[in-house]
Amino acid sequence: MGLRTVLYDWHVAHGARVVDFAGWDMPVQYTTIIDEHSAVRNAAGLFDISHMGRLSFGGADALALIQKIYTNNAATMKDGQVRYGLVCNDQGGIRDDVLVYRWPYGYAMVVNASNRVKIVDWIEASKGSLNFQMQDQTLSTCMIAVQGTKAIEMCQGLTETDPSKLAYYYATPSRYQGNACVVSRTGYTGEDGIEIMVANAVGMQLWEELSKRGAKPCGLGARDTLRLEAAMPLYGHELGEEIDPFQAGLNWAVKLDKGDFRGKEALLRRQNDTSLRRRVGLELKGKRIAREGAVIKANGKPIGAVSSGTHSPTFGKPIAMGYVEPAYQQVGTPLVIDIRGNDEEAVVVAMPFYKRPKT
């Protein structure tokens, strides 16, 4: 038996198919992935993301600690701001992709479920003489995401925070039914929406209220197709210890001029290395789906591999992301993907595949 979120019994009682994900028993779908995917693109979906790691930092050297392990620059963040970045190993490979939150009294970090223990250990190994306190709040709190075109209006009056007044990638302390919570305008679906962190004691009440308001419960399956359409990388697929941020197209999340941080020297060497494969978007011309590990070929020779692939519910065709040799990364480049021994035509396309309309 894996770890279980406070919402686990609800998921089972409402017919979710549960799978092991990063050591947690999580719902992969309730109805169909296409139904749940479409609910997010057209209205609002509800996701249990309590398996994500939630760490908080205080003390005199909290910022120095963040700066030491984080590729982006936390020193330029405003109070309430949320910023994406990477934690790299000393060879420049990605240990995790994370969100850092800045508060007037300290910092917080959301990490991937599969990497929580690894990142806590990395912080301990990196602390040196720095004076800070770290709290792992993952098991004592619940985290719920409401995502979709109608997510903001659906959350009006839910907490003391007006979600429509919250800037994108900002968060604020708030209250839900008199209980402390954090509301952030963040997400992982390509749509607008909010993520709410509350104590486990009120997690079920919050989930059920959002469900009654019309947010459709969604599992990991739809979360994966949504993030793939938005070309958002997933750790263990597009990101890993052997892949650096430049290969992944995440140059914007690396600030080499901010001062020293773990992995910086290796990244300075790797940033212009033309022998390293680069992440690209791929559209297949047929109907077959290219799954992770499928070999990408050009002129009959292997030049890369698929990292994620699916049938896009929004566009009705197979899409994928993968890593190819730099000579083949230009948009419009024709390629071939070996799908179970059959060569299927594909073409490199611009990412993201899906971009939400501006309102």
C-alpha positions as CSV (number, residue, x, y, z in Angstrom):
1,M,0.0,0.0,0.0
2,G,1.3,3.4,-0.9
3,L,0.9,6.8,0.8
4,R,-2.7,8.1,0.6
5,T,-4.0,11.6,0.5
6,V,-6.8,12.7,2.8
7,L,-9.1,12.5,-0.2
8,Y,-8.3,8.8,-1.0
9,D,-11.6,7.4,0.3
10,W,-13.6,9.9,-1.7
11,H,-11.8,8.9,-4.9
12,V,-12.5,5.2,-4.3
13,A,-16.1,5.8,-3.3
14,H,-16.7,7.8,-6.6
15,G,-15.4,5.1,-8.9
16,A,-11.9,6.3,-9.5
17,R,-9.4,3.9,-10.9
18,V,-6.5,4.1,-8.5
19,V,-2.8,3.5,-9.5
20,D,0.5,3.8,-7.8
21,F,2.2,7.1,-8.6
22,A,5.5,8.0,-7.0
23,G,4.6,5.9,-4.0
24,W,1.1,7.3,-3.6
25,D,-2.2,5.7,-4.4
26,M,-3.7,8.2,-6.8
27,P,-6.8,8.4,-9.1
28,V,-5.8,8.0,-12.8
29,Q,-9.4,8.6,-14.0
30,Y,-13.1,8.6,-12.9
31,T,-14.9,8.5,-16.2
32,T,-12.8,8.8,-19.3
33,I,-9.6,10.8,-19.9
34,I,-11.2,12.6,-22.8
35,D,-14.2,13.6,-20.7
36,E,-12.0,14.9,-17.9
37,H,-9.6,16.6,-20.3
38,S,-12.5,18.3,-22.1
39,A,-14.0,19.5,-18.8
40,V,-10.8,21.5,-18.1
41,R,-10.6,23.0,-21.6
42,N,-14.3,24.0,-21.6
43,A,-15.2,24.5,-18.0
44,A,-13.3,23.4,-14.9
45,G,-11.6,20.3,-13.6
46,L,-10.7,19.4,-10.0
47,F,-7.4,17.7,-9.2
48,D,-6.1,16.2,-5.9
49,I,-2.4,17.2,-6.0
50,S,-1.7,16.5,-2.3
51,H,1.0,14.1,-3.3
52,M,3.2,17.0,-4.4
53,G,5.9,17.9,-1.8
54,R,5.4,21.1,0.2
55,L,8.4,22.5,2.0
56,S,8.6,25.8,3.9
57,F,11.7,27.7,4.9
58,G,12.4,30.3,7.6
59,G,15.4,31.8,9.4
60,A,18.1,34.3,8.5
61,D,19.6,32.3,5.7
62,A,16.4,30.9,4.1
63,L,17.0,33.0,0.9
64,A,20.7,32.0,0.8
65,L,19.7,28.3,0.9
66,I,17.2,28.7,-1.9
67,Q,19.7,30.6,-4.0
68,K,22.3,27.8,-3.5
69,I,20.2,25.0,-4.8
70,Y,17.9,26.8,-7.3
71,T,18.7,27.9,-10.9
72,N,16.3,30.8,-11.0
73,N,16.7,34.0,-8.9
74,A,14.6,34.1,-5.8
75,A,16.2,37.4,-4.7
76,T,14.3,39.4,-7.3
77,M,10.9,38.0,-6.3
78,K,8.2,40.1,-4.7
79,D,6.2,39.1,-1.7
80,G,3.5,36.6,-2.8
81,Q,5.2,35.8,-6.1
82,V,5.6,32.2,-7.3
83,R,8.5,31.4,-9.7
84,Y,9.4,28.2,-11.6
85,G,13.0,26.9,-11.5
86,L,15.2,23.8,-11.4
87,V,17.3,22.1,-8.8
88,C,20.4,20.7,-10.5
89,N,23.1,18.2,-9.6
90,D,26.8,19.2,-9.8
91,Q,26.9,17.8,-13.4
92,G,24.1,20.2,-14.5
93,G,21.5,17.5,-14.7
94,I,18.0,18.2,-13.3
95,R,17.2,16.8,-9.9
96,D,13.7,18.3,-9.9
97,D,11.6,21.2,-11.3
98,V,10.1,23.2,-8.5
99,L,8.0,26.2,-7.7
100,V,9.3,28.7,-5.2
101,Y,7.0,31.0,-3.2
102,R,8.2,34.2,-1.5
103,W,6.5,35.3,1.7
104,P,7.2,38.3,3.9
105,Y,8.4,35.8,6.6
106,G,10.2,33.2,4.4
107,Y,10.0,30.9,1.4
108,A,8.1,27.8,0.4
109,M,8.8,25.2,-2.3
110,V,6.6,22.7,-4.1
111,V,8.5,19.7,-5.4
112,N,7.5,16.6,-7.4
113,A,6.1,13.7,-5.3
114,S,8.7,11.3,-6.7
115,N,11.6,13.7,-5.7
116,R,10.5,14.9,-2.3
117,V,12.8,12.7,-0.2
118,K,15.6,13.3,-2.6
119,I,15.3,17.1,-2.5
120,V,15.0,17.1,1.3
121,D,18.2,15.1,1.4
122,W,19.9,17.4,-1.2
123,I,19.0,20.4,1.0
124,E,20.5,18.8,4.0
125,A,23.7,18.0,2.0
126,S,23.9,21.5,0.7
127,K,23.2,23.5,3.9
128,G,26.8,23.9,5.1
129,S,26.7,26.5,7.9
130,L,23.6,28.3,6.7
131,N,21.1,29.2,9.4
132,F,17.6,28.2,8.4
133,Q,14.6,26.0,9.4
134,M,12.9,23.7,7.0
135,Q,9.4,22.1,7.5
136,D,8.0,19.4,5.4
137,Q,4.3,20.0,5.4
138,T,3.3,17.4,2.8
139,L,1.6,14.9,5.0
140,S,-0.2,17.4,7.2
141,T,-1.8,19.4,4.4
142,C,-4.0,18.9,1.4
143,M,-3.5,20.6,-2.0
144,I,-6.3,20.9,-4.5
145,A,-6.2,22.4,-8.0
146,V,-9.1,23.9,-9.9
147,Q,-8.2,24.3,-13.6
148,G,-10.1,25.5,-16.6
149,T,-11.8,28.3,-18.5
150,K,-14.4,28.7,-15.8
151,A,-12.2,27.9,-12.8
152,I,-11.8,31.5,-11.6
153,E,-15.5,32.3,-11.6
154,M,-16.2,28.9,-10.0
155,C,-14.0,29.8,-7.1
156,Q,-15.5,33.2,-6.4
157,G,-16.5,33.5,-2.7
158,L,-14.9,30.2,-1.8
159,T,-12.1,31.8,0.3
160,E,-11.5,35.3,1.6
161,T,-9.4,35.9,-1.5
162,D,-11.0,37.1,-4.8
163,P,-9.2,34.8,-7.3
164,S,-9.9,37.3,-10.2
165,K,-7.8,39.9,-8.4
166,L,-4.8,37.5,-7.9
167,A,-2.1,38.0,-10.6
168,Y,-0.9,35.0,-12.5
169,Y,1.9,33.1,-10.6
170,Y,1.1,34.9,-7.4
171,A,-0.1,33.4,-4.1
172,T,-1.6,34.8,-0.9
173,P,-2.4,33.5,2.6
174,S,-6.2,33.4,3.0
175,R,-9.0,31.6,4.9
176,Y,-11.5,28.9,4.0
177,Q,-14.4,28.5,6.4
178,G,-12.3,30.2,9.1
179,N,-9.3,27.9,8.5
180,A,-5.9,29.2,7.2
181,C,-5.1,28.3,3.6
182,V,-2.9,29.5,0.7
183,V,-4.4,30.4,-2.6
184,S,-2.2,30.6,-5.7
185,R,-3.0,31.3,-9.3
186,T,-0.9,28.5,-10.7
187,G,-1.4,25.2,-12.5
188,Y,-0.1,22.5,-14.8
189,T,-2.8,22.2,-17.5
190,G,-2.3,25.2,-19.9
191,E,-5.4,26.8,-18.5
192,D,-6.1,29.5,-15.9
193,G,-6.9,28.3,-12.4
194,I,-6.0,28.2,-8.8
195,E,-4.3,25.8,-6.4
196,I,-5.3,25.8,-2.7
197,M,-3.4,24.4,0.2
198,V,-5.3,23.7,3.4
199,A,-4.9,21.5,6.5
200,N,-6.0,17.9,6.1
201,A,-8.9,18.5,8.5
202,V,-10.8,20.6,6.0
203,G,-9.5,19.1,2.7
204,M,-12.5,16.9,2.2
205,Q,-14.9,19.8,2.9
206,L,-13.1,22.0,0.3
207,W,-13.1,19.2,-2.3
208,E,-16.8,18.4,-1.9
209,E,-17.7,22.1,-2.1
210,L,-15.8,22.6,-5.3
211,S,-17.3,19.4,-6.8
212,K,-20.8,20.7,-5.9
213,R,-20.0,24.0,-7.6
214,G,-19.4,22.1,-10.9
215,A,-15.7,21.4,-11.0
216,K,-15.3,17.9,-12.5
217,P,-13.0,15.5,-10.6
218,C,-10.1,14.6,-12.8
219,G,-7.3,12.0,-12.5
220,L,-3.7,11.8,-13.5
221,G,-4.6,10.6,-17.0
222,A,-6.2,13.9,-18.0
223,R,-3.5,15.8,-16.1
224,D,-0.9,14.2,-18.4
225,T,-2.8,14.9,-21.7
226,L,-3.4,18.5,-20.6
227,R,0.2,19.2,-19.7
228,L,1.5,17.5,-22.8
229,E,-0.7,19.7,-25.1
230,A,0.7,22.7,-23.1
231,A,4.2,21.2,-23.7
232,M,4.9,21.3,-20.0
233,P,7.8,18.9,-19.1
234,L,7.2,16.1,-16.7
235,Y,10.0,14.8,-14.4
236,G,11.0,11.3,-15.3
237,H,10.0,11.9,-18.9
238,E,11.3,15.3,-20.3
239,L,13.4,16.0,-17.2
240,G,16.0,13.9,-15.3
241,E,19.4,13.7,-13.8
242,E,21.1,13.3,-17.2
243,I,19.2,16.2,-18.9
244,D,20.2,19.8,-18.3
245,P,17.8,22.8,-18.5
246,F,19.2,24.0,-21.8
247,Q,18.4,20.7,-23.5
248,A,14.9,20.9,-22.0
249,G,14.4,24.4,-23.4
250,L,14.2,25.9,-20.0
251,N,17.0,28.5,-20.5
252,W,14.7,31.2,-19.1
253,A,14.6,29.5,-15.7
254,V,18.4,29.6,-15.3
255,K,20.0,32.8,-14.2
256,L,23.8,32.3,-14.6
257,D,24.4,35.9,-13.5
258,K,22.8,35.6,-10.0
259,G,25.8,34.3,-8.2
260,D,27.0,30.8,-7.4
261,F,24.6,27.8,-7.1
262,R,25.0,24.1,-7.3
263,G,25.5,22.9,-10.9
264,K,26.4,26.4,-12.2
265,E,29.9,25.5,-13.4
266,A,28.6,22.4,-15.3
267,L,25.8,24.5,-16.9
268,L,28.3,27.1,-18.1
269,R,30.1,24.3,-19.9
270,R,27.0,22.6,-21.2
271,Q,25.0,25.6,-22.4
272,N,26.6,25.7,-25.9
273,D,27.3,21.9,-26.2
274,T,26.0,21.1,-29.7
275,S,26.4,17.3,-29.1
276,L,23.6,17.2,-26.6
277,R,20.0,16.4,-27.7
278,R,17.3,19.1,-27.4
279,R,13.6,18.8,-26.6
280,V,11.2,19.2,-29.5
281,G,7.5,19.0,-30.2
282,L,6.3,16.4,-32.7
283,E,3.1,15.9,-34.6
284,L,2.5,12.5,-36.2
285,K,0.8,12.2,-39.6
286,G,-1.0,8.9,-39.0
287,K,-3.2,7.8,-36.1
288,R,-0.7,5.7,-34.1
289,I,0.6,7.1,-30.8
290,A,4.3,7.3,-30.2
291,R,5.0,6.3,-26.6
292,E,8.0,7.0,-24.4
293,G,11.2,5.4,-25.6
294,A,10.1,5.2,-29.3
295,V,13.2,5.8,-31.5
296,I,13.2,8.9,-33.7
297,K,15.0,8.6,-37.0
298,A,16.2,10.8,-39.9
299,N,17.6,9.4,-43.1
300,G,17.3,5.9,-41.7
301,K,19.5,6.5,-38.6
302,P,18.4,7.0,-35.0
303,I,18.7,10.6,-33.9
304,G,16.6,10.7,-30.7
305,A,13.8,9.2,-28.7
306,V,10.3,10.1,-27.6
307,S,9.9,11.3,-24.0
308,S,6.1,11.6,-23.9
309,G,3.3,10.9,-26.4
310,T,-0.5,10.8,-26.5
311,H,-3.6,11.3,-28.6
312,S,-4.5,15.0,-28.2
313,P,-8.2,15.2,-27.3
314,T,-8.2,18.9,-28.3
315,F,-6.7,18.4,-31.8
316,G,-7.8,14.8,-32.4
317,K,-4.3,13.6,-33.5
318,P,-1.2,12.1,-32.0
319,I,1.4,14.5,-30.5
320,A,4.6,13.9,-28.7
321,M,7.7,15.5,-27.2
322,G,11.2,14.0,-27.5
323,Y,14.9,14.7,-27.6
324,V,16.7,14.9,-30.9
325,E,20.2,15.8,-32.1
326,P,20.4,19.6,-32.5
327,A,20.6,19.4,-36.3
328,Y,17.0,18.2,-36.4
329,Q,15.3,20.5,-34.0
330,Q,14.1,23.1,-36.4
331,V,10.3,23.5,-36.8
332,G,9.2,21.8,-40.1
333,T,11.9,19.1,-40.0
334,P,10.4,15.8,-41.3
335,L,11.3,12.8,-39.1
336,V,10.3,9.2,-38.7
337,I,9.3,7.5,-35.4
338,D,9.6,3.7,-35.0
339,I,6.4,2.5,-33.4
340,R,6.6,-1.2,-32.7
341,G,8.7,-1.8,-35.8
342,N,6.7,0.4,-38.2
343,D,8.1,3.7,-39.3
344,E,5.5,6.5,-38.9
345,E,6.0,9.9,-40.4
346,A,6.3,12.9,-38.1
347,V,7.3,16.5,-38.2
348,V,8.9,18.9,-35.7
349,V,6.3,21.5,-34.6
350,A,6.4,24.6,-32.4
351,M,5.6,24.2,-28.7
352,P,3.3,24.6,-27.0
353,F,0.8,22.6,-29.1
354,Y,-2.0,24.3,-27.2
355,K,-2.1,27.9,-25.9
356,R,-5.2,29.2,-24.1
357,P,-6.9,32.1,-25.8
358,K,-6.2,35.5,-24.2
359,T,-9.2,37.0,-22.5
